[in-house]
Amino acid sequence: MSILETLKAKLAPAREKVSDLAHQHGHKIEHGLDKAARTVDEKTKGKYSDKIESGTGKAKGALDRLAHKDDGTPKGEAAPKDEGTPPPAS
């Protein structure tokens, strides 16, 4: 077994724990990211707004992937909605 495989095997339980926490508390983490972004944007007087917005979006995307919220749809496309059963014909 290579060193990398050994390391992955030892870190798997920690990754699952972090994934579970990200899933449970994702909304709080996203709120914190937004609050930090606003604060930094205010301190820099909007000079880096585009970079802050981009970084915040990437961080939220990573959080979603970590929390297993990524449904596998390509970026920019909506996930298929559960249409349920069609309404009865009249």
Secondary structure, 3 states (H helix, E strand, C coil): CCHHHHHHHHHHHHHHHHHHHHHHHHHHHHHHHHHHHHHHHHHCCCCCHHHHHHHHHHHHHHHHHHCCCCCCCCCCCCCCCCCCCCCCCC
